[in-house]
């Protein structure tokens, strides 16, 4: 998730798509209904914000190989936690650096 870690290779990759009005207008009704997160009218009113969809795909030829198949859910969640911690630390550091320069 972060290339800031040693080795420069992300453990997992997340991509995103921003579903904006009017390009996705025909698809949003069923999506919002299934997710129970709002109405099409609220989504359309969000303008440029839209709905952000995050996705990650597991591409592991050994995914179902017994008995030592990798637990990608636990691995992903651990990597996500580390990336969030890194981002929080970087934001705190940037804030304290900015405060010191004032």
MITI-798727 format. One record per atom (N, C-alpha, C): residue number from 1; residue in one letter; chain; atom name; x negated, y, z negated. Coordinates in steps of 0.1 Angstrom, whole numbers, always signed. Example, Ala and Ser with C-alpha at 12.3 -4.5 7.8 and 13.67 -1.06 7.14 Angstrom:
% residues 2
<r pos="1" code="A" unit="A" site="N" px="-132" py="-57" pz="-78"/>
<r pos="1" code="A" unit="A" site="CA" px="-123" py="-45" pz="-78"/>
<r pos="1" code="A" unit="A" site="C" px="-132" py="-33" pz="-78"/>
<r pos="2" code="S" unit="A" site="N" px="-128" py="-22" pz="-71"/>
<r pos="2" code="S" unit="A" site="CA" px="-137" py="-11" pz="-71"/>
<r pos="2" code="S" unit="A" site="C" px="-129" py="+0" pz="-79"/>
//
This chain:
% residues 102
<r pos="1" code="X" unit="A" site="N" px="-8" py="-12" pz="+0"/>
<r pos="1" code="X" unit="A" site="CA" px="+0" py="+0" pz="+0"/>
<r pos="1" code="X" unit="A" site="C" px="-8" py="+12" pz="+0"/>
<r pos="2" code="X" unit="A" site="N" px="-20" py="+11" pz="-4"/>
<r pos="2" code="X" unit="A" site="CA" px="-29" py="+23" pz="-5"/>
<r pos="2" code="X" unit="A" site="C" px="-43" py="+20" pz="+0"/>
<r pos="3" code="X" unit="A" site="N" px="-48" py="+28" pz="+9"/>
<r pos="3" code="X" unit="A" site="CA" px="-61" py="+26" pz="+15"/>
<r pos="3" code="X" unit="A" site="C" px="-71" py="+32" pz="+5"/>
<r pos="4" code="X" unit="A" site="N" px="-67" py="+38" pz="-6"/>
<r pos="4" code="X" unit="A" site="CA" px="-76" py="+44" pz="-15"/>
<r pos="4" code="X" unit="A" site="C" px="-83" py="+34" pz="-23"/>
<r pos="5" code="X" unit="A" site="N" px="-78" py="+22" pz="-24"/>
<r pos="5" code="X" unit="A" site="CA" px="-84" py="+11" pz="-31"/>
<r pos="5" code="X" unit="A" site="C" px="-97" py="+6" pz="-24"/>
<r pos="6" code="X" unit="A" site="N" px="-106" py="+0" pz="-32"/>
<r pos="6" code="X" unit="A" site="CA" px="-118" py="-5" pz="-26"/>
<r pos="6" code="X" unit="A" site="C" px="-115" py="-15" pz="-15"/>
<r pos="7" code="X" unit="A" site="N" px="-123" py="-16" pz="-4"/>
<r pos="7" code="X" unit="A" site="CA" px="-121" py="-25" pz="+7"/>
<r pos="7" code="X" unit="A" site="C" px="-113" py="-19" pz="+18"/>
<r pos="8" code="X" unit="A" site="N" px="-105" py="-9" pz="+15"/>
<r pos="8" code="X" unit="A" site="CA" px="-98" py="-2" pz="+26"/>
<r pos="8" code="X" unit="A" site="C" px="-87" py="-9" pz="+32"/>
<r pos="9" code="X" unit="A" site="N" px="-83" py="-21" pz="+27"/>
<r pos="9" code="X" unit="A" site="CA" px="-72" py="-29" pz="+33"/>
<r pos="9" code="X" unit="A" site="C" px="-60" py="-29" pz="+24"/>
<r pos="10" code="X" unit="A" site="N" px="-49" py="-25" pz="+29"/>
<r pos="10" code="X" unit="A" site="CA" px="-37" py="-25" pz="+20"/>
<r pos="10" code="X" unit="A" site="C" px="-33" py="-39" pz="+17"/>
<r pos="11" code="X" unit="A" site="N" px="-28" py="-41" pz="+5"/>
<r pos="11" code="X" unit="A" site="CA" px="-23" py="-54" pz="+1"/>
<r pos="11" code="X" unit="A" site="C" px="-10" py="-57" pz="+8"/>
<r pos="12" code="X" unit="A" site="N" px="-1" py="-48" pz="+9"/>
<r pos="12" code="X" unit="A" site="CA" px="+12" py="-49" pz="+16"/>
<r pos="12" code="X" unit="A" site="C" px="+14" py="-36" pz="+24"/>
<r pos="13" code="X" unit="A" site="N" px="+22" py="-36" pz="+34"/>
<r pos="13" code="X" unit="A" site="CA" px="+25" py="-24" pz="+42"/>
<r pos="13" code="X" unit="A" site="C" px="+40" py="-22" pz="+41"/>
<r pos="14" code="X" unit="A" site="N" px="+44" py="-9" pz="+39"/>
<r pos="14" code="X" unit="A" site="CA" px="+58" py="-5" pz="+39"/>
<r pos="14" code="X" unit="A" site="C" px="+59" py="+5" pz="+51"/>
<r pos="15" code="X" unit="A" site="N" px="+70" py="+3" pz="+58"/>
<r pos="15" code="X" unit="A" site="CA" px="+73" py="+13" pz="+69"/>
<r pos="15" code="X" unit="A" site="C" px="+87" py="+19" pz="+65"/>
<r pos="16" code="X" unit="A" site="N" px="+90" py="+30" pz="+72"/>
<r pos="16" code="X" unit="A" site="CA" px="+103" py="+36" pz="+69"/>
<r pos="16" code="X" unit="A" site="C" px="+109" py="+42" pz="+82"/>
<r pos="17" code="X" unit="A" site="N" px="+122" py="+43" pz="+81"/>
<r pos="17" code="X" unit="A" site="CA" px="+130" py="+49" pz="+92"/>
<r pos="17" code="X" unit="A" site="C" px="+140" py="+58" pz="+85"/>
<r pos="18" code="X" unit="A" site="N" px="+141" py="+70" pz="+90"/>
<r pos="18" code="X" unit="A" site="CA" px="+151" py="+80" pz="+85"/>
<r pos="18" code="X" unit="A" site="C" px="+163" py="+80" pz="+94"/>
<r pos="19" code="X" unit="A" site="N" px="+174" py="+75" pz="+89"/>
<r pos="19" code="X" unit="A" site="CA" px="+186" py="+75" pz="+97"/>
<r pos="19" code="X" unit="A" site="C" px="+193" py="+88" pz="+96"/>
<r pos="20" code="X" unit="A" site="N" px="+193" py="+96" pz="+107"/>
<r pos="20" code="X" unit="A" site="CA" px="+199" py="+110" pz="+107"/>
<r pos="20" code="X" unit="A" site="C" px="+211" py="+111" pz="+115"/>
<r pos="21" code="X" unit="A" site="N" px="+219" py="+121" pz="+112"/>
<r pos="21" code="X" unit="A" site="CA" px="+231" py="+124" pz="+120"/>
<r pos="21" code="X" unit="A" site="C" px="+226" py="+133" pz="+132"/>
<r pos="22" code="X" unit="A" site="N" px="+231" py="+131" pz="+143"/>
<r pos="22" code="X" unit="A" site="CA" px="+242" py="+122" pz="+148"/>
<r pos="22" code="X" unit="A" site="C" px="+237" py="+109" pz="+154"/>
<r pos="23" code="X" unit="A" site="N" px="+224" py="+108" pz="+155"/>
<r pos="23" code="X" unit="A" site="CA" px="+218" py="+96" pz="+162"/>
<r pos="23" code="X" unit="A" site="C" px="+223" py="+83" pz="+157"/>
<r pos="24" code="X" unit="A" site="N" px="+226" py="+81" pz="+144"/>
<r pos="24" code="X" unit="A" site="CA" px="+230" py="+69" pz="+138"/>
<r pos="24" code="X" unit="A" site="C" px="+245" py="+69" pz="+134"/>
<r pos="25" code="X" unit="A" site="N" px="+252" py="+79" pz="+138"/>
<r pos="25" code="X" unit="A" site="CA" px="+266" py="+80" pz="+134"/>
<r pos="25" code="X" unit="A" site="C" px="+274" py="+68" pz="+135"/>
<r pos="26" code="X" unit="A" site="N" px="+273" py="+61" pz="+146"/>
<r pos="26" code="X" unit="A" site="CA" px="+282" py="+49" pz="+148"/>
<r pos="26" code="X" unit="A" site="C" px="+278" py="+37" pz="+139"/>
<r pos="27" code="X" unit="A" site="N" px="+266" py="+37" pz="+133"/>
<r pos="27" code="X" unit="A" site="CA" px="+262" py="+26" pz="+125"/>
<r pos="27" code="X" unit="A" site="C" px="+264" py="+28" pz="+110"/>
<r pos="28" code="X" unit="A" site="N" px="+265" py="+41" pz="+106"/>
<r pos="28" code="X" unit="A" site="CA" px="+265" py="+44" pz="+92"/>
<r pos="28" code="X" unit="A" site="C" px="+277" py="+40" pz="+84"/>
<r pos="29" code="X" unit="A" site="N" px="+288" py="+39" pz="+89"/>
<r pos="29" code="X" unit="A" site="CA" px="+300" py="+35" pz="+82"/>
<r pos="29" code="X" unit="A" site="C" px="+299" py="+22" pz="+75"/>
<r pos="30" code="X" unit="A" site="N" px="+296" py="+11" pz="+83"/>
<r pos="30" code="X" unit="A" site="CA" px="+294" py="-2" pz="+76"/>
<r pos="30" code="X" unit="A" site="C" px="+282" py="-3" pz="+67"/>
<r pos="31" code="X" unit="A" site="N" px="+271" py="+4" pz="+70"/>
<r pos="31" code="X" unit="A" site="CA" px="+259" py="+4" pz="+61"/>
<r pos="31" code="X" unit="A" site="C" px="+263" py="+10" pz="+48"/>
<r pos="32" code="X" unit="A" site="N" px="+268" py="+22" pz="+48"/>
<r pos="32" code="X" unit="A" site="CA" px="+272" py="+29" pz="+36"/>
<r pos="32" code="X" unit="A" site="C" px="+282" py="+22" pz="+28"/>
<r pos="33" code="X" unit="A" site="N" px="+292" py="+16" pz="+34"/>
<r pos="33" code="X" unit="A" site="CA" px="+302" py="+8" pz="+27"/>
<r pos="33" code="X" unit="A" site="C" px="+296" py="-4" pz="+20"/>
<r pos="34" code="X" unit="A" site="N" px="+287" py="-11" pz="+27"/>
<r pos="34" code="X" unit="A" site="CA" px="+280" py="-23" pz="+21"/>
<r pos="34" code="X" unit="A" site="C" px="+271" py="-19" pz="+10"/>
<r pos="35" code="X" unit="A" site="N" px="+264" py="-8" pz="+11"/>
<r pos="35" code="X" unit="A" site="CA" px="+255" py="-3" pz="+0"/>
<r pos="35" code="X" unit="A" site="C" px="+263" py="+4" pz="-11"/>
<r pos="36" code="X" unit="A" site="N" px="+275" py="+8" pz="-8"/>
<r pos="36" code="X" unit="A" site="CA" px="+283" py="+16" pz="-18"/>
<r pos="36" code="X" unit="A" site="C" px="+276" py="+28" pz="-24"/>
<r pos="37" code="X" unit="A" site="N" px="+270" py="+36" pz="-15"/>
<r pos="37" code="X" unit="A" site="CA" px="+262" py="+47" pz="-20"/>
<r pos="37" code="X" unit="A" site="C" px="+267" py="+60" pz="-15"/>
<r pos="38" code="X" unit="A" site="N" px="+278" py="+61" pz="-8"/>
<r pos="38" code="X" unit="A" site="CA" px="+283" py="+74" pz="-3"/>
<r pos="38" code="X" unit="A" site="C" px="+292" py="+72" pz="+9"/>
<r pos="39" code="X" unit="A" site="N" px="+297" py="+83" pz="+14"/>
<r pos="39" code="X" unit="A" site="CA" px="+306" py="+83" pz="+25"/>
<r pos="39" code="X" unit="A" site="C" px="+298" py="+87" pz="+38"/>
<r pos="40" code="X" unit="A" site="N" px="+304" py="+85" pz="+49"/>
<r pos="40" code="X" unit="A" site="CA" px="+298" py="+89" pz="+62"/>
<r pos="40" code="X" unit="A" site="C" px="+298" py="+104" pz="+62"/>
<r pos="41" code="X" unit="A" site="N" px="+308" py="+111" pz="+56"/>
<r pos="41" code="X" unit="A" site="CA" px="+309" py="+125" pz="+56"/>
<r pos="41" code="X" unit="A" site="C" px="+297" py="+131" pz="+48"/>
<r pos="42" code="X" unit="A" site="N" px="+294" py="+125" pz="+36"/>
<r pos="42" code="X" unit="A" site="CA" px="+283" py="+129" pz="+28"/>
<r pos="42" code="X" unit="A" site="C" px="+270" py="+128" pz="+35"/>
<r pos="43" code="X" unit="A" site="N" px="+268" py="+116" pz="+42"/>
<r pos="43" code="X" unit="A" site="CA" px="+256" py="+113" pz="+50"/>
<r pos="43" code="X" unit="A" site="C" px="+255" py="+124" pz="+61"/>
<r pos="44" code="X" unit="A" site="N" px="+265" py="+127" pz="+68"/>
<r pos="44" code="X" unit="A" site="CA" px="+265" py="+136" pz="+80"/>
<r pos="44" code="X" unit="A" site="C" px="+261" py="+150" pz="+74"/>
<r pos="45" code="X" unit="A" site="N" px="+266" py="+153" pz="+62"/>
<r pos="45" code="X" unit="A" site="CA" px="+263" py="+167" pz="+56"/>
<r pos="45" code="X" unit="A" site="C" px="+249" py="+168" pz="+52"/>
<r pos="46" code="X" unit="A" site="N" px="+242" py="+156" pz="+50"/>
<r pos="46" code="X" unit="A" site="CA" px="+228" py="+157" pz="+46"/>
<r pos="46" code="X" unit="A" site="C" px="+218" py="+162" pz="+56"/>
<r pos="47" code="X" unit="A" site="N" px="+223" py="+163" pz="+69"/>
<r pos="47" code="X" unit="A" site="CA" px="+215" py="+168" pz="+80"/>
<r pos="47" code="X" unit="A" site="C" px="+202" py="+161" pz="+82"/>
<r pos="48" code="X" unit="A" site="N" px="+191" py="+168" pz="+80"/>
<r pos="48" code="X" unit="A" site="CA" px="+178" py="+162" pz="+83"/>
<r pos="48" code="X" unit="A" site="C" px="+173" py="+152" pz="+72"/>
<r pos="49" code="X" unit="A" site="N" px="+179" py="+153" pz="+61"/>
<r pos="49" code="X" unit="A" site="CA" px="+176" py="+143" pz="+50"/>
<r pos="49" code="X" unit="A" site="C" px="+179" py="+129" pz="+54"/>
<r pos="50" code="X" unit="A" site="N" px="+192" py="+127" pz="+58"/>
<r pos="50" code="X" unit="A" site="CA" px="+196" py="+114" pz="+63"/>
<r pos="50" code="X" unit="A" site="C" px="+195" py="+103" pz="+52"/>
<r pos="51" code="X" unit="A" site="N" px="+194" py="+91" pz="+56"/>
<r pos="51" code="X" unit="A" site="CA" px="+192" py="+79" pz="+48"/>
<r pos="51" code="X" unit="A" site="C" px="+179" py="+73" pz="+51"/>
<r pos="52" code="X" unit="A" site="N" px="+170" py="+72" pz="+41"/>
<r pos="52" code="X" unit="A" site="CA" px="+157" py="+66" pz="+44"/>
<r pos="52" code="X" unit="A" site="C" px="+157" py="+51" pz="+41"/>
<r pos="53" code="X" unit="A" site="N" px="+153" py="+43" pz="+50"/>
<r pos="53" code="X" unit="A" site="CA" px="+153" py="+28" pz="+49"/>
<r pos="53" code="X" unit="A" site="C" px="+138" py="+24" pz="+48"/>
<r pos="54" code="X" unit="A" site="N" px="+134" py="+17" pz="+37"/>
<r pos="54" code="X" unit="A" site="CA" px="+121" py="+12" pz="+36"/>
<r pos="54" code="X" unit="A" site="C" px="+121" py="-3" pz="+39"/>
<r pos="55" code="X" unit="A" site="N" px="+110" py="-7" pz="+46"/>
<r pos="55" code="X" unit="A" site="CA" px="+110" py="-22" pz="+50"/>
<r pos="55" code="X" unit="A" site="C" px="+96" py="-27" pz="+49"/>
<r pos="56" code="X" unit="A" site="N" px="+96" py="-40" pz="+46"/>
<r pos="56" code="X" unit="A" site="CA" px="+83" py="-47" pz="+45"/>
<r pos="56" code="X" unit="A" site="C" px="+86" py="-61" pz="+50"/>
<r pos="57" code="X" unit="A" site="N" px="+78" py="-66" pz="+59"/>
<r pos="57" code="X" unit="A" site="CA" px="+80" py="-79" pz="+65"/>
<r pos="57" code="X" unit="A" site="C" px="+68" py="-88" pz="+61"/>
<r pos="58" code="X" unit="A" site="N" px="+71" py="-100" pz="+56"/>
<r pos="58" code="X" unit="A" site="CA" px="+61" py="-110" pz="+53"/>
<r pos="58" code="X" unit="A" site="C" px="+57" py="-117" pz="+65"/>
<r pos="59" code="X" unit="A" site="N" px="+44" py="-117" pz="+68"/>
<r pos="59" code="X" unit="A" site="CA" px="+39" py="-124" pz="+80"/>
<r pos="59" code="X" unit="A" site="C" px="+28" py="-133" pz="+74"/>
<r pos="60" code="X" unit="A" site="N" px="+31" py="-145" pz="+70"/>
<r pos="60" code="X" unit="A" site="CA" px="+22" py="-154" pz="+64"/>
<r pos="60" code="X" unit="A" site="C" px="+24" py="-168" pz="+70"/>
<r pos="61" code="X" unit="A" site="N" px="+15" py="-173" pz="+77"/>
<r pos="61" code="X" unit="A" site="CA" px="+17" py="-187" pz="+83"/>
<r pos="61" code="X" unit="A" site="C" px="+18" py="-198" pz="+73"/>
<r pos="62" code="X" unit="A" site="N" px="+13" py="-195" pz="+60"/>
<r pos="62" code="X" unit="A" site="CA" px="+13" py="-205" pz="+50"/>
<r pos="62" code="X" unit="A" site="C" px="+24" py="-202" pz="+40"/>
<r pos="63" code="X" unit="A" site="N" px="+34" py="-194" pz="+43"/>
<r pos="63" code="X" unit="A" site="CA" px="+45" py="-190" pz="+34"/>
<r pos="63" code="X" unit="A" site="C" px="+52" py="-202" pz="+27"/>
<r pos="64" code="X" unit="A" site="N" px="+55" py="-212" pz="+35"/>
<r pos="64" code="X" unit="A" site="CA" px="+62" py="-224" pz="+29"/>
<r pos="64" code="X" unit="A" site="C" px="+53" py="-236" pz="+27"/>
<r pos="65" code="X" unit="A" site="N" px="+40" py="-234" pz="+28"/>
<r pos="65" code="X" unit="A" site="CA" px="+31" py="-245" pz="+26"/>
<r pos="65" code="X" unit="A" site="C" px="+31" py="-250" pz="+11"/>
<r pos="66" code="X" unit="A" site="N" px="+35" py="-262" pz="+8"/>
<r pos="66" code="X" unit="A" site="CA" px="+34" py="-267" pz="-6"/>
<r pos="66" code="X" unit="A" site="C" px="+20" py="-271" pz="-9"/>
<r pos="67" code="X" unit="A" site="N" px="+15" py="-271" pz="-21"/>
<r pos="67" code="X" unit="A" site="CA" px="+23" py="-266" pz="-33"/>
<r pos="67" code="X" unit="A" site="C" px="+18" py="-252" pz="-37"/>
<r pos="68" code="X" unit="A" site="N" px="+9" py="-246" pz="-29"/>
<r pos="68" code="X" unit="A" site="CA" px="+4" py="-233" pz="-34"/>
<r pos="68" code="X" unit="A" site="C" px="+8" py="-221" pz="-26"/>
<r pos="69" code="X" unit="A" site="N" px="+21" py="-221" pz="-22"/>
<r pos="69" code="X" unit="A" site="CA" px="+26" py="-210" pz="-14"/>
<r pos="69" code="X" unit="A" site="C" px="+25" py="-197" pz="-22"/>
<r pos="70" code="X" unit="A" site="N" px="+20" py="-187" pz="-16"/>
<r pos="70" code="X" unit="A" site="CA" px="+18" py="-174" pz="-23"/>
<r pos="70" code="X" unit="A" site="C" px="+32" py="-168" pz="-27"/>
<r pos="71" code="X" unit="A" site="N" px="+33" py="-163" pz="-39"/>
<r pos="71" code="X" unit="A" site="CA" px="+45" py="-156" pz="-43"/>
<r pos="71" code="X" unit="A" site="C" px="+44" py="-141" pz="-39"/>
<r pos="72" code="X" unit="A" site="N" px="+50" py="-139" pz="-27"/>
<r pos="72" code="X" unit="A" site="CA" px="+49" py="-125" pz="-21"/>
<r pos="72" code="X" unit="A" site="C" px="+57" py="-115" pz="-29"/>
<r pos="73" code="X" unit="A" site="N" px="+68" py="-120" pz="-35"/>
<r pos="73" code="X" unit="A" site="CA" px="+77" py="-110" pz="-42"/>
<r pos="73" code="X" unit="A" site="C" px="+69" py="-105" pz="-54"/>
<r pos="74" code="X" unit="A" site="N" px="+63" py="-113" pz="-62"/>
<r pos="74" code="X" unit="A" site="CA" px="+55" py="-109" pz="-73"/>
<r pos="74" code="X" unit="A" site="C" px="+43" py="-100" pz="-69"/>
<r pos="75" code="X" unit="A" site="N" px="+36" py="-105" pz="-58"/>
<r pos="75" code="X" unit="A" site="CA" px="+25" py="-98" pz="-52"/>
<r pos="75" code="X" unit="A" site="C" px="+29" py="-84" pz="-48"/>
<r pos="76" code="X" unit="A" site="N" px="+40" py="-83" pz="-41"/>
<r pos="76" code="X" unit="A" site="CA" px="+45" py="-70" pz="-36"/>
<r pos="76" code="X" unit="A" site="C" px="+48" py="-61" pz="-47"/>
<r pos="77" code="X" unit="A" site="N" px="+55" py="-66" pz="-57"/>
<r pos="77" code="X" unit="A" site="CA" px="+59" py="-57" pz="-69"/>
<r pos="77" code="X" unit="A" site="C" px="+47" py="-52" pz="-76"/>
<r pos="78" code="X" unit="A" site="N" px="+37" py="-61" pz="-78"/>
<r pos="78" code="X" unit="A" site="CA" px="+25" py="-57" pz="-84"/>
<r pos="78" code="X" unit="A" site="C" px="+17" py="-46" pz="-77"/>
<r pos="79" code="X" unit="A" site="N" px="+17" py="-48" pz="-63"/>
<r pos="79" code="X" unit="A" site="CA" px="+10" py="-38" pz="-55"/>
<r pos="79" code="X" unit="A" site="C" px="+18" py="-25" pz="-55"/>
<r pos="80" code="X" unit="A" site="N" px="+31" py="-26" pz="-55"/>
<r pos="80" code="X" unit="A" site="CA" px="+39" py="-14" pz="-55"/>
<r pos="80" code="X" unit="A" site="C" px="+37" py="-6" pz="-69"/>
<r pos="81" code="X" unit="A" site="N" px="+37" py="-13" pz="-80"/>
<r pos="81" code="X" unit="A" site="CA" px="+34" py="-7" pz="-93"/>
<r pos="81" code="X" unit="A" site="C" px="+20" py="+0" pz="-93"/>
<r pos="82" code="X" unit="A" site="N" px="+10" py="-7" pz="-88"/>
<r pos="82" code="X" unit="A" site="CA" px="-3" py="-1" pz="-87"/>
<r pos="82" code="X" unit="A" site="C" px="-3" py="+12" pz="-78"/>
<r pos="83" code="X" unit="A" site="N" px="+4" py="+11" pz="-67"/>
<r pos="83" code="X" unit="A" site="CA" px="+4" py="+23" pz="-58"/>
<r pos="83" code="X" unit="A" site="C" px="+12" py="+34" pz="-65"/>
<r pos="84" code="X" unit="A" site="N" px="+22" py="+31" pz="-72"/>
<r pos="84" code="X" unit="A" site="CA" px="+29" py="+42" pz="-80"/>
<r pos="84" code="X" unit="A" site="C" px="+21" py="+48" pz="-91"/>
<r pos="85" code="X" unit="A" site="N" px="+14" py="+39" pz="-98"/>
<r pos="85" code="X" unit="A" site="CA" px="+5" py="+44" pz="-108"/>
<r pos="85" code="X" unit="A" site="C" px="-6" py="+53" pz="-102"/>
<r pos="86" code="X" unit="A" site="N" px="-12" py="+49" pz="-91"/>
<r pos="86" code="X" unit="A" site="CA" px="-22" py="+57" pz="-84"/>
<r pos="86" code="X" unit="A" site="C" px="-17" py="+70" pz="-80"/>
<r pos="87" code="X" unit="A" site="N" px="-5" py="+70" pz="-75"/>
<r pos="87" code="X" unit="A" site="CA" px="+1" py="+83" pz="-70"/>
<r pos="87" code="X" unit="A" site="C" px="+4" py="+92" pz="-82"/>
<r pos="88" code="X" unit="A" site="N" px="+9" py="+86" pz="-93"/>
<r pos="88" code="X" unit="A" site="CA" px="+12" py="+94" pz="-105"/>
<r pos="88" code="X" unit="A" site="C" px="-1" py="+100" pz="-111"/>
<r pos="89" code="X" unit="A" site="N" px="-12" py="+92" pz="-111"/>
<r pos="89" code="X" unit="A" site="CA" px="-25" py="+97" pz="-116"/>
<r pos="89" code="X" unit="A" site="C" px="-30" py="+108" pz="-107"/>
<r pos="90" code="X" unit="A" site="N" px="-29" py="+107" pz="-94"/>
<r pos="90" code="X" unit="A" site="CA" px="-33" py="+117" pz="-84"/>
<r pos="90" code="X" unit="A" site="C" px="-26" py="+130" pz="-86"/>
<r pos="91" code="X" unit="A" site="N" px="-12" py="+129" pz="-88"/>
<r pos="91" code="X" unit="A" site="CA" px="-4" py="+140" pz="-89"/>
<r pos="91" code="X" unit="A" site="C" px="-8" py="+148" pz="-102"/>
<r pos="92" code="X" unit="A" site="N" px="-10" py="+140" pz="-113"/>
<r pos="92" code="X" unit="A" site="CA" px="-14" py="+146" pz="-126"/>
<r pos="92" code="X" unit="A" site="C" px="-27" py="+153" pz="-125"/>
<r pos="93" code="X" unit="A" site="N" px="-36" py="+147" pz="-118"/>
<r pos="93" code="X" unit="A" site="CA" px="-50" py="+152" pz="-116"/>
<r pos="93" code="X" unit="A" site="C" px="-49" py="+165" pz="-108"/>
<r pos="94" code="X" unit="A" site="N" px="-41" py="+165" pz="-97"/>
<r pos="94" code="X" unit="A" site="CA" px="-40" py="+177" pz="-89"/>
<r pos="94" code="X" unit="A" site="C" px="-33" py="+188" pz="-96"/>
<r pos="95" code="X" unit="A" site="N" px="-23" py="+185" pz="-105"/>
<r pos="95" code="X" unit="A" site="CA" px="-17" py="+195" pz="-113"/>
<r pos="95" code="X" unit="A" site="C" px="-26" py="+201" pz="-123"/>
<r pos="96" code="X" unit="A" site="N" px="-34" py="+193" pz="-130"/>
<r pos="96" code="X" unit="A" site="CA" px="-43" py="+198" pz="-140"/>
<r pos="96" code="X" unit="A" site="C" px="-55" py="+206" pz="-133"/>
<r pos="97" code="X" unit="A" site="N" px="-59" py="+202" pz="-121"/>
<r pos="97" code="X" unit="A" site="CA" px="-69" py="+210" pz="-114"/>
<r pos="97" code="X" unit="A" site="C" px="-64" py="+223" pz="-109"/>
<r pos="98" code="X" unit="A" site="N" px="-51" py="+224" pz="-105"/>
<r pos="98" code="X" unit="A" site="CA" px="-45" py="+236" pz="-100"/>
<r pos="98" code="X" unit="A" site="C" px="-43" py="+245" pz="-112"/>
<r pos="99" code="X" unit="A" site="N" px="-39" py="+240" pz="-124"/>
<r pos="99" code="X" unit="A" site="CA" px="-38" py="+248" pz="-136"/>
<r pos="99" code="X" unit="A" site="C" px="-51" py="+254" pz="-141"/>
<r pos="100" code="X" unit="A" site="N" px="-62" py="+246" pz="-139"/>
<r pos="100" code="X" unit="A" site="CA" px="-75" py="+251" pz="-143"/>
<r pos="100" code="X" unit="A" site="C" px="-80" py="+263" pz="-135"/>
<r pos="101" code="X" unit="A" site="N" px="-76" py="+263" pz="-122"/>
<r pos="101" code="X" unit="A" site="CA" px="-81" py="+273" pz="-113"/>
<r pos="101" code="X" unit="A" site="C" px="-73" py="+286" pz="-114"/>
<r pos="102" code="X" unit="A" site="N" px="-63" py="+286" pz="-122"/>
<r pos="102" code="X" unit="A" site="CA" px="-55" py="+298" pz="-123"/>
<r pos="102" code="X" unit="A" site="C" px="-60" py="+307" pz="-133"/>
//
